């Protein structure tokens, strides 16, 4: 087996058929498999997945319900049973574009660690794109520590994945950033961008879910930074607070700008909560 594609999922009945349908259109000259690692879905997700097993004979379902409800746990369970020498990861609520599997496979034949790109327009309303796009990781993202990428569109050689011990299941959300940093720090491997490996990315669809997402990311960011000996300085936190006040009159002018302000608020409050929860110093990120 050349390539294993791993999809972690949890209660994605509304979206996973779109993703699996996209995989029925993939063509790749090398043997590949598709692994859905289910984190304990209770909404009928598995019933939808099973309907695709005839159309996708290379599709396997892995029970990843025994651990934490996070992306890292099913990613690791999928990787453990994967037969491919190359591992690619994507998410259940997105949609791979035609040629994604081949682009990932070919890229990993040349490079050790790769990331694709995201298109925001197909699966999201215009106001949602306007609100969310500026905050999301897309391709290789620069950082003073190490570059990073989102885990919904990355690929890595199995030997590299095993060398760093997979994804950290103790980090609730930013396990993908942590994985990118550890691969580069421990293995000296560069993160290479592959624009041909494009996915259609799905944002949160309501303002309250956008807020919750960025609260959770900010809280997890404090844990992530502490793991790497970094901190989010008080100066950064004060800056965030000042900007919340400065931007508020502007952010309420439209649904998109209000959503952006609510995500900024989620980031600030999540950071404060993370500082208290994890007792770490403060960060750069």
Secondary structure, DSSP 4 states (H G I P E B T S, - for coil): --EEEEEEESS-TTTHHHHHHHHTT---SS-EEEEEEES---SSHHHHHHHTTTT-TTEEEEE--SS-SSHHHHHHHHHHH---SEEEEEETTSEEPTTHHHHHHHHHHH-SEEEEEEE-SSSS-HHHHHHHTTTS--SSB--SS--B--TTEEEEEHHHHHHTTS--TTSSSTHHHHHHHHHHHHH----EEEEEEEEE----SSHHHHHHHHHHHHHHHHHHHHHTT--B-HHHHHHHHHHHHHHHHHHTSSHHHHHHHHHHHHHHHHHHHHHHHH----B--
